[in-house]
Amino acid sequence: MTGMLTIAGLGPGDEALVTPEVSAALAEATDIFGYGPYVARVPAREGLVLHASDNRQELQRATEALRLAAAGRRVVVVSSGDPGVFAMASAVFEALEAAPQWQDIPIRVLPGVTAMLAAAARAGAPLGHDFCAINLSDNLKPWPVIEKRLRLAAEADFAIALYNPRSASRPEGFERALEILKDAGCVNRIIIFAHAVTTPEERIDTLALRDARPEMADMRTLVIVGNSSTRRIGRWIYAPRRAS
Amino acid sequence: MTGMLTIAGLGPGDEALVTPEVSAALAEATDIFGYGPYVARVPAREGLVLHASDNRQELQRATEALRLAAAGRRVVVVSSGDPGVFAMASAVFEALEAAPQWQDIPIRVLPGVTAMLAAAARAGAPLGHDFCAINLSDNLKPWPVIEKRLRLAAEADFAIALYNPRSASRPEGFERALEILKDAGCVNRIIIFAHAVTTPEERIDTLALRDARPEMADMRTLVIVGNSSTRRIGRWIYAPRRAS
């Protein structure tokens, strides 16, 4: 049997957002690797080995997945959302770079609906104009880098998607991010808190950034800050196609 | 019959990337609106009316779709990729804002796999760290706004996804964008040209930005410029999780 490694995105939570391509890969897998709650979304069946691990162990997980693929297994590494956005794909390529003996393993990356797209869809169309995505949780990234990016994103008038606003590794980051955005002239912008989007616990709150409080975000929240032209129409928030 | 309006993303091209949620919406629709090539992706069936239009007619298309939904039809407006990223969702909300009499129509936005995620997956993981997305085609956006955003994105060291690099409405934009990025210190960055991603005509080219030429992009190309740390390992391009 020829082994291979597939890095697959499960989408934000709702099974109706898992692409058929990813479902097919899961159905053919011998081994699933990933953070526990994501592995738990894969239906168990005979012959399928589930390797759940803690969310701090990305590089070890990637290395073990490559090792099994090299041994001939059909391995799928799962992420929620899209595997290429603040998720497992980068970790797998880092592990691959450190292990030249595995560089001929067939690898494929299967995209998915990343959280900001699902959150934006529920809110309306806040990412309908130029935007950026910043990960507040990454403990490999110095805080001054985050602060610089937030200030430049505000100056560029991007809509801003904030991933992992209140992670376990950096719970204070979101409070600082809100202060930086206020200081950068974003007090009147619309902010969207999308909690557990597309799951039964989904909750979408929209308000002015000046009224946002850090505790409005938790570990399952995706935050979108609108650009300076972002508008509300009834329950919907959208970025006009015309730049201000 | 109660009408409703669904704004759905068909993904980048491969039918295996259409979410089950979107497939279900298409199966229940009475009317499909969209740009001709996207409407052509919806399987014809008895009782389904296909309303194909030119890609410059977004606002008229949105208004007509709302009109039919108000009249009780189950209308689906289709975009390729994700409908909220440089696509039809913003146009529908603009049309809705101009027509208060329709503001009680049930509306839902169904996300999809946007082109940059599919392009990134084919190339590796170039969006694995903070990134931005800029639309070069939008003729509603003054060029100085685009130039400012490109310069700030380079300064922020975002990976940069460029949508519609060589659109019919602004064919010269990509040449200017390349010059600006070179001038902003990005000559050594990796650039990815993803042509017709996930279709039979797919072609992925990766090179140093200094060697990029405007004609490498066409109307079906999505361009990704890596950040300053983006690396190549074998045939794969990825953004390390660690910021430089």
Interface residues (C-beta under 8 A of the other chain):
Chain A: G11 D14 E15 A16 L17 V18 T19 P20 E21 A24 E58 D82 P83 G84 V85 F86 A87 A89 S90 A91 V92 F93 E94 L96 E97 Q103 I107 V109 L110 P111 G112 V113 T114 L117 A118 A120 A121 R122 G124 A125 P126 L127 G128 H129 D130 F131 C132 A133 I134 N135 D138 L140 K141 P142 V145 K148 R149 L152 A153 E155 A156 D157 F158 R231 I233 G234 W236 Y238 A239 P240 R241 R242 A243
Chain B: G11 D14 E15 A16 L17 V18 T19 P20 E21 A24 E58 D82 P83 G84 V85 F86 A87 A89 S90 A91 V92 F93 E94 L96 E97 Q103 I107 V109 L110 P111 G112 V113 T114 L117 A118 A120 A121 R122 G124 A125 P126 L127 G128 H129 D130 F131 C132 A133 I134 N135 D138 L140 K141 P142 V145 K148 R149 L152 A153 E155 A156 D157 F158 R231 I233 G234 W236 Y238 A239 P240 R241 R242 A243
